[in-house]
Amino acid sequence: MSATQLLNNAIKDLVTKTAERIEREQVDNFLKAIQKCVSPSPSTMFTTSKAESVSSKSEEEEHPSPAPGG
C-alpha cells in the first residue's frame, strides 16, 4: 500500500470514529434531557409550576367573564 492510501485510510478511520463519538454524545444528551423530564429536580418543578400559573392567568385575561347586566 502506498503512503497516500495509508493516509487516506487513517483519515477515514478518524472521521468515522469521530462521527460515532459525536453521535453517541448526542444520544447521551438526548437521554439525559428525557431523564430530566421524567424525573424533574425540585428547581425544574418550581419553574414548571410557575410557568403554568402564568399561562393560566393569561388565559383568564384572553377570555374575560361577561360584564354584569350585559
C-alpha positions in Angstrom: 0.0 0.0 0.0 1.3 3.4 -0.8 1.7 6.2 1.7 -1.3 8.1 0.2 -3.5 5.1 0.7 -2.4 4.6 4.3 -3.1 8.3 4.9 -6.5 8.1 3.3 -7.4 5.0 5.4 -6.2 6.7 8.6 -8.3 9.8 7.8 -11.4 7.7 7.0 -11.0 5.8 10.3 -10.6 9.1 12.2 -13.6 10.6 10.6 -15.7 7.5 11.3 -14.7 7.3 14.9 -15.3 11.0 15.4 -18.7 10.7 13.9 -19.6 7.7 16.1 -18.4 9.6 19.2 -20.4 12.7 18.3 -23.5 10.5 17.6 -23.0 8.7 21.0 -22.7 12.1 22.8 -25.9 13.4 21.1 -27.8 10.2 22.1 -26.5 10.6 25.7 -27.5 14.2 25.8 -31.0 13.3 24.5 -31.4 10.6 27.1 -30.3 13.0 29.8 -32.9 15.5 28.6 -35.6 12.8 28.7 -34.5 11.7 32.1 -34.9 15.3 33.4 -38.4 15.5 32.0 -39.3 12.1 33.5 -37.9 12.8 37.0 -37.5 16.6 37.3 -35.5 18.2 40.0 -37.3 20.4 42.6 -36.0 23.6 40.8 -37.4 22.3 37.5 -40.7 21.5 39.1 -40.8 25.0 40.6 -40.1 26.6 37.2 -42.8 24.5 35.6 -45.5 25.3 38.1 -44.5 29.0 37.9 -44.9 28.9 34.1 -48.3 27.1 34.4 -49.6 29.7 36.8 -48.5 32.5 34.5 -50.2 30.8 31.5 -53.4 30.2 33.4 -53.6 33.9 34.3 -53.1 34.9 30.7 -55.9 32.5 29.6 -58.3 34.3 32.0 -57.3 37.6 30.5 -58.0 36.4 27.0 -61.5 35.2 27.9 -62.9 37.8 30.3 -66.1 37.0 32.1 -69.1 38.8 30.6 -69.9 42.1 32.2 -72.8 42.1 34.7 -76.0 43.3 33.2 -74.7 42.8 29.7 
